[in-house]
Amino acid sequence: MKQRGGAGPSEPPYNEPWWKRRKKWIIGGVIFIIVLIVAIVVGVVVSQNKSSPVESQAAADTPKPKNSNLNGVSEDNYPKGTYYDPFTWFDTADFNITYTDQLVGGLPIMGLNSSWNDDVQCNPTVPALKDTFEYGKMPIRGINIGGWLSIEPFITPSFFQHYDSHDNVIDEWTLTTALGSSRAAQTLEQHYSAFVDFQTFVDIRNAGFDHVRIPFSYWAVTTYEGDPYVPKISWRYLLRAIEWARQNGLRVNLDLHGIPGSQNGWNHSGRQGVVGWLNGTDGTLNAQRSIDIHDQLSTFFAQPRYKNLITMYGLVNEPRMVELNTADVLNWTTTAIKTIRGNGIDAVIVFGDGFMGLDNWQGKLTNEQNLLLDVHQYVIFNVDQLTLSHSDKLNFACKGWTAQMKRSMDTSTGFGPTMCGEWSQADTDCALYLNDVGIGSRWQGTLNTGNASTSVLSPVCPTNNNPQCECNDANADPSDYSDAYKKWLLDFAEAQMDSFEQGWGWFYWTWDTEQSPQWSYKKGMAAGILPQKAYQRTFHCTQSVPDFAGMGLAENY
């Protein structure tokens, strides 16, 4: 009898001996069990790989431990398994491994050398560390070291891009939760060791910078019940980086980038979503926790070894004051300043404009001394600025931002001392994960936040989508950029430098990224779209703006 539907294998004849049929059933059953076991094993492996893609990525890129200074040293010299045991550290290069459990402000000094040298001058345009940097007269030309001690998805997308959307791994909170405490500690310490090293600071010095802004988060100091963050390991890397800055004559701007509760609900604060600092059920608790953290930090960094080196001390990065009560933020700021000054910090204290607009800070915090207002300027997160042509963006940098900076510097119209603590040369918001993990761009009209008031679902570029707004060219390797695009990127960057030097100066965001060259000074400099020396430039805002459209520069990328 044939199977219905045409040709196919014949059914066993009804008169086949029973023992032959039984033998076939047994063989078939064994084969089925083997296939089932293989399927289960494969499924488990796939599931494990899926739940921890960072490990598989790290396996390919894992740096080799640099700990030759442990050779010949006895493990018995240390309390095993503790923070003070360098045999538990992935990387011990340039750390002093002499055991000490001494604390300053409740924070360990283990890893620091007892002597230092402040005679270093990073470049001929600024004084050596031991001499005074005349803020307000000498422009700050600085660089951020973002995405290192505070994870930011668009800077290091490899941590995030292999997870599925339903895994909801979108920030450092969810990343460390997904990895679990042990794997998170291992994965992030390898990142701390590899993403920034001594050569980073040599390269920054050679690029003509004189300051570095180092973002770090509160879990470098402490964690709280329920926190998944990796506690304290980033602390020793912060201390080592500060010493590397010293060895290259670079002054340091300490930037507390993430504080308890999240000051803005954005992924670079550590946890995306609700603003829980000063707000909500734990708002008051988180306010006090952040004061306590500054109490520890300011006690530690008031040590004499930091007086010439840490000349700028940041309170909190980008507090989202449209979500916060202004009076609450000002009261907290006053308390934080009192705490920090009381512990002996005489550095410039930096506070963010909170997205209120520079003009709205006139007359505020006037009783405090040696404060600096920090604004972050980007043309790509504002749809009105995003739709400007390339020539108009350059004009806006020269005229609009210059005028804002001058008004803010004048106490009759603004706060007074003002700088730009973050900016980039990007002219689109196309970079992967720039607008959060799994969220598209305003440029292509794919910014779907799930909230009608913040989503942008129609393309936003100067051509009004005709020709079509596209991201491929902006995200391409710079070697594929047209000559006109390269010239515009360089001129736009130098125009911003000019503008921000009408105030106290600037810090570019950021030194390096895995994939996004328009956000990496290192990559941009190599591509010839950023100046080789931050203090040597060819375009100035006193010059006329070139006709980029006449050069054939497209406006849809």
N, C-alpha and C positions, 0 to 999 in steps of 0.2 A: 504494500500500500504506500503510495507517494503522499508527501505532505501537500495539503491544499495550496494552491497558488503557483504551481509549476515546479520546476526542477529543484531538487533539494535532497539531502541525505535520506536514505531509506530508514524506516523504523525497524527495530529488531523484529525478526519474524516471531510470531506467537509460539512457535514450537521450539525456540532456542532452549537448550538445557538450562535448568535453574542455576546450576553452579557457575556457568559462564556469566549469566546475568549478575550474580552476586559478586563475582570477581570484578566485573566492570564497575559495579556500584562502589565497591571498596576503593578501587583506584581513583575513581572520580571524586569520591569524598576526600581522599587524601590530597588530591590536587586542589580541590576547593579550599581546604583548610590552609594549605601553603600559600595560595593566592591571598586569602583573607589576612594571614599573618603579615605578608609583605605589604599589603595595602595599609594595615594598621601602623606598621613601622614607618612607612613613607609619610603617612598622614601626621604622625607625631613629629617627625623631623621637619616637615613643612610647617607645622603649627609652631614649633620652637623657633624656626627661622623667621617666621612671620611676626612672632611676638617680640623678637629681639633683633631687628634688622641692623641696629647699630653695631652689635657684636660681629655680624658677618662683614659689615663694612670695615670695622676696626681691625678684623683679622687680616684684611688686605693692606691696611695702611698703618698698622700698629707701629709706633716708634720703638726703637730698641732702648731699653732702660739705660740711663746714663748714671751709673753709680759706682764707678771705679774707685772713688774715695772710701768705699767700704772695704776694699781689699785689705786683708790682714787685721781688720778690726773685729774684736770679739762681740758677739751679740749679747754676751752677759753684761756688757756695760750699760745696757738700756732696759727700762721696764717694758718687757715684751708685749707686743700687740697694742701699744698705746700710741698716741700722737707723737710722743717723744722717742719712739723707736724708729730710727731711719731705715731699718731693715724692712719696715712695712711700707716705705715710700717707694713709689714707682721710679722716681727720678731724684737723685741726690746731688747732681752736678751744681757746683757753685753754692751749695748749702754748707754751712758750718755744722758738722755732725757731732761736735762736742756736746755731750749731754748736759742739759740744764732744764730744770722745770720752773725756772723763774718766769713770773707773769708780770706784765705791766698793764694796768687797767683790766686785769683778768684775762689778758691775751698773751700767748706764748711768744718768747723771743727766740726759741729754738730754731736754729738755721742761720741766724745773723752772726756776722763777724763783729768783733768788739772795736775795730778801728775802721776809719773811712777817710776819704780824701775829697774835699770840695774845691780843689784847685782847677777842675776841668772846665773848659770853655767849649761849648758844642760847635760854635762857628764864629767867625769874626764880627758878626753884626750884634752880638749880645755879650754881656759880661760873664765871667766864670761864676760858678755857683756860689762861691764865697763872697762875691760882690753883689750889690743891690741891683735887681731888675726894676727899672723905673716904670711901673705899670701906669698906663695912661699916656706915657710919652714914648715908650718902646712898644711896638705892636707885638702881640702874642701871635706866633705862627705855630700852631699846634696840631697834633694828630690824635684821634681817638683810637684806642685799642679795643674795639667793640667785638662782641661775639666770643670772647675768650672766657672770662670768669663769670660773665652773665650770658647765658646761651640765647642767641637770637636766630630764629629759623632761617631768615633769608641770608644770613652770613654763613651759617653752617647747615645747609639743607640736608646734608648726608645723614644727620641725626633723625630726620623726619620723613624723608621722601619714600622710604620703603614700607612705611606703615599704610594700612588701608584707612579710608575715611572713617569707617565705623570704629576704628581703634581710638580715634579722637586724641591722638598725640600731637599737641599743638603748641606746647610751651615747655619750660623746664619742669614745671610741676607734673604735668602728665607724662613727660619723658622719663623722669626719675621714678614715677609710680610704675610705669610699664616695665622698666628695667629691674626694679627691685633694688633694695639698698646696697647689696654687695656688688651686683653688676654695674649699678649706677656709679658707685665709687670708683671702680676699676676703669670704666669707660671714660668718665669725666676727667680723672687724673691723667689718663693717657692723652686726652685732648689738651689739658692744661700744659702738659709737658711738650707737646709737639707744635701747637698752634702759634706759640710765642716762645722765642728763645733769645739768647744773648745777641745773636746776629740780627734779630728784629730791631733791636735798639741801635745797633751799629748802622743798619740801613736807614732808620729814621733820622739819625744824626746826619748821615751823608746826604739825605734828601733836603737838608736845610731847615729842619724843624728845630724849635727851641723848647717846646713843651710837649708833654704827653698827658692826655686825659685817660685815666684807667678806670673803666666801669667795673664794679663788683657789687655783690648783693649781700643782704644781711646774713645769709647762711654761711658766709665766711667767718662770721663772728659767733653765731648761735643759731639754733633751730628750736622750734616749739612743738609741743605734742600735736601729732597729726601731720607734721611737715614731712614730705617725702624727699626733700632736698638733701644733697650730700653735704654734711656739716663739716666746716672748718678746713677741709683740705685746700680749698682755694686761698685760704689765708696765707699759707707759707709761699704760694706762688706769687701772691700780691707783694709780699715782702721782698722776694727775690727780684721781681720786676722793678721795684722801686730802686733797689741797689744797682741794677743794670742801667736804669735811667741815670743814676748818679755817675756811674763810670763813663757815661757818654755826655755828661754835662747838660742833661735834659731836666728841666724843672717839671714837677708833677702836680697835676690837678686830680685830687682824689674825688671820685664820682660814685656816690652810693646810688646804684642804678635800680635796685629793688628793695623795698622795705616792707615790713609786716602788713599784710592785708592788701597790698598792691595799691600804689598811689594813682594808678591810671587805668587799670584793667586791661593793659596791653601785654602782649607776650614777653616783651623785653623786661617787664617788671618781675617776671618769674611765673605769673599766673594770669592768664587771659580771662576776662569776664567782668566780675563785679569789682568796683572800687571800694575796698574794705578798710582803707586807711582814713581815719577821722569820720568815716561813714558807717552806718549800720550798727548791728548789735555789738560788735567788737571794735567799733571805731575808736572809742576812748582808750581801750586796752592797747590797740595797735599804735595809737599816738604815743602812749607812754613807753611801749616797747621800743619804738624808734628813737625816742629821747635817750633811753637806756643804752642803745647801741651807739649813739653818738657820744655818750658819756665814756664808754669804753674806748672807742676809736680815738677821741680827742685826747684822752689820757695817754694812750699809747703813742700817738704821733706828736705829742708835745715834748717827747724826748729830744735832747740836744742834737742828736744825729740827724733829725729831720728838719731842723730850723731853716737851713739854706736850700733844702731840696723840695719839700712839700710846701710850696708857696701859695697854693690854691686848694681850698677845702670845700667840697660840694655838700649841700644839705640833702637834696633829694632830686633825682632826675625826673623831669617832666611831670610834676603833679598836675593832674587833670582838673583844673580849677572850675571848669564848666560843670563838673560833677560834684564839686566840693563847696562848702560854705567859705567865702573869702575871709571872713573874720576868724574862722577856726584855723585856716592855714596861716594867717598872719600871727595869731596867738602862738601857734605851735612853732613858727619860725623864730619868734622872739625868745621863746623858752629854749629852743635849740641853740641859738646864738649865745645866750647867757651861759648855758652849760658848757659849750665849746670854749668860749673865752675864759670861763672860770677855771678850766683845766689847763690853761696856758697856751692855747693856740693863738698866734698873732698873724697867721696867714690871712690872705684875702678869703672871705667866706662868700661862696657862690650860691645864688638861689635862682630857680627857674621862673620864667615869666608866667608859667601856668596856662599859656594859650589865651591869656586875657587881652593881649595886645600891648605893645610897649608903651603906648600913650597913656594907658590906664594905671601905670605905676608911679606917676608923678605924685609926690607928697607922701608916699608910703614908706614905712621903716626908716624915717628920717632921723630917728634918735640913735640908730646903730652906726658904728664906724667900720670902715674898710670892707664894705659890701660891694658885690658885683652882680648885676642883673644879667642873666643868661637867656638868650633867645635862640631857638633852633629854626632855621630858615630853609624851606624846601618849596620849589614851585610845583611839585607833583602831587601833593595831597589836597590841593585846592583846585576845583574844577575850573574856576575862572582863570587861574594862572596856567593851568595845564593846557588850555586851549590857545594860549598865545603862540604866535609863530616864533621860530628860532630867533629872528632879529628882535622881536618884541620881548622875549624872555631875557635876552642880553641887555636890552634897554631897561627893563624892569629891575634887573640886578644893579645896574649902574645908577638909576635914578630913584626908583621906589625904595629899595633897601638902604641906599645911601641916605635918603631923606629921613627914613625911619630911625636910622642909627644916630644921625645928627640931632634929631628932636629928643631922642631918649637920653643922649649925653648931656643935654642942656637941662638943668634942674628947673628952669622956668617952664619947660614943656614936658619934661620926662623925669625919670628917676635920678639919672646921673650916670655913673660908670656902667657901661653896657658892653657886652661882647656877644659873638655868635659861637655857641658851644658845639653846634652840629650843623653841617651843610654837606651837599654833595654836588656833583656835576650832572647827575641823572636828569634827563628831560622827559622821561616817561615813568610810570609806575609799573613797568613790565617785569621787573626782576622777580624771579621765583620766590614765593612766600613773603614778598615785601609787605603785602597787605593781609598777612596771616596765612597760616597753612591751609591749603585747599581753597583759598579765596582768590578770585581772579583780579583783574585790573580795571580801573576807571577808563584807561586808554582804549581798551577793547570792549568796554561795556559788559564785563563779566564779573564785576565786583558784587557778588551775591552774599551778603552778610546774614541773610535771613530776617533782616529788619528793613522795612520799606523806607525808613527815614535815612538810613545810611547806605543802602545798596545803590549802585550805579549800573543800570542794566542797558544803557544806550552808550555807544562809543563816544569818548570824549577826546578829540584831538583837533588840531587846527583846520583839518580838511572837512570837518563835519561828516566824516566817514566816506568821503568821495574825493580822492581814492580812499580805500578802506584803511582804517586805523589798524596797524599791525605791529607786533612785538618782535618778530624774527630778527629784523635788522638791529634794533636796539639791544637785543640779547645776544647778538652775534659776537664772535671773536673780534677784537679790535683790528686785527690784521685785515678783516673784510670791510672795515668802515671806508667810506669814500673820503677823499681828501677834504672835501667841503665839510663833512660831518666831523672829521678830526679837528679841523680848524675851529669849528664852532664850539666843540667840547672844550678845547684849550682856552679859547677866548672867554667862554662862559665861566669857567673855573677862575680865571684870573680877574674877571670882572667882579666876582663875588669877593675874592681876596681884597681887592681895592675897596669895595664897599664896606666890608666889615672892619677894615683898618681905619675907617672913620671913627670907630669906637676903640675899644681896647684890643681888638684882634679877633682871632678865630681858631677853631679846632675842626679839621676836616673829619667827616664820618665816612669811612673808617680806614684803618691801615690796610687790611686785607680781607678778602672774602673767598669762599670756595669757587663761586661761579659768576659773580656779578661784577664785571670790570668797571662799570660806571660808579661803583660804590667802593672800590679799592684803590687807594692812592698808589700802592705798590704796583698793581697791574696797570693802572692808568699811566704812571710814570714810564713803565717799560714800553707802553704802546705809543708814547709821545703825545698823549692827550692831557698830561699834567706837567707842570714845570719840573725840571730836574733838580732845581733848588727852590725851595718855597719862597726865598727872598729875591729871586731873580726872575723877572717876568717881562713879557713882550707887549701884552695888551694892558692898557690903562683906560679908565673910564673917561679920561679927557679926550680920547681918540673917538673918531666917528665909528659907528657900528657898520661893519661890512654888510653888503647886500648878499646874504646867504641864499636867498631864492634865486638871485641872478647867477649864483655859482652852481645852481642845479640841486641844491639841498632839498630833499623831499620833506614835506611837513606831516606825513602820515606815519613817521617813525622818528 
